[in-house]
Amino acid sequence: MKAVNIFFIILLFGFYGCGKTSSTVEHTSPNGKVKLTVVGNRSTSLDSWKVELKVNAYSFKEDQLSFEIYASDLNTETVLFNWSDEQHCTIIFKQSDNTDRKFSLSVSPENLELKEK
């Protein structure tokens, strides 16, 4: 009986430590003037991602938002960039529960606005 319990404990810790705990996704606008960087970190593969969404555009100082995402991974399949034109982008995070978190970026040489939709 003890051997079975020890086996399950070892198995649990084995799964607990598996999976990525850091990820970076980079994207550049079609005109090349805006760079978006998504940096995600988590303690274990079972935790939520602590995400920083960073924007470098034109001559603006870097802007960023910080938030949490519940996703199995952060990659080009779970983080999508939809440019409606050269100044407007919707950033979509696909979460594990089949919901999306959306962020709106509006950028021009004179203005930069990043917010959750």
N, C-alpha and C positions, 0 to 999 in steps of 0.2 A: 504494500500500500504506500509506504514512504517513497519507494522507487518511482511509482506512478506520479505522485505529487511533485517530486523533484524534477521528473521529466517535463511535466507541464509548466513548471516555473521556468526551467531553462528554455523551453520552447517560447514562452511568453516574452522573456527578455530577448530572445533571438529575433522575434518579429518586431519588438519595440525599437530595436536599433537599426532595422533595415530601412532602406529608402533614402532619398536625398534630403539633406537638411539645409542646403543653400542652392540658389539658382539665380541666374541673371538672363534676362531677355532684352535685347536691344533692337531698336527700330528707328529708321530714318525716314523722314517725310519724302514724298515724291520729288519735291523741289530741292531736297538736300539741306534745307536751312533749319530743320528742327530734328533734334535727336532725343528720343525717348528711351529711358533705361528703367527697367523693372528689376529691382533687387529684392529677393525674398530669402528669409532665414527662419529656421525653426529649430527647436531643441531636439525633437525626435520626429520620426515620420508620422506619428499619430497626432502631432500638434498642428495648430493653424499656422499659416505663413504670416510672418510680420513683414509687410511689404512697404518698400519705398518706391514711389513712382516719380522719377526725376525727369525734368524737361530742360534742355538747353536749346535756346532759340535765338536767332539773330544776335544782337549784342546784349541781351538780357542776362542778368545773373541767373544761375541755376535756380529753378523753382521745384518744389516737391510736395507730395502728399504722402502721409504715412497712415496705414490701415492694416487690418487683418483680413485674410482670405482663407476660406476652407476649401482646399483643392488637393488632389492627390499629387499634383506636380505643377510647377510653373514652367511652361514652355510655349512654343509657337502654336500649339493646339489649344491651350487653355488661356492664352493671353492674345487677344485679337486687336488689330488696329484698323479702323475703318475710316479712311479719309474721304469726306464728302467733297472737299476741294482742298487747295493748298494751305488753307488757314484753319480748317475745322476737322477735328479727328474725334471719334468715339473709341475709347479704349474699353474693351470688354473682357472681364475675367469670368471664366466658366468655373463654377464651384462644384464641389462633390455632390451636392444635393440637387443638381440640375437647375440651379438658379444662376442668373448672371448679375454681376455688379458692373455698372457702367459709369464711366468717367468721361467728361466732356473737356476737350482742349480747344481753345480758341486762341490763335496766335497770329500776330502781324508784326511788322517792324516797330509799331508803336504800342502794342498791347499784348499781354499774355495772361490768359485766364484758364485755370485748371480747377475743376470741381466735380463732385459726384453728382450724377443725374438723379 
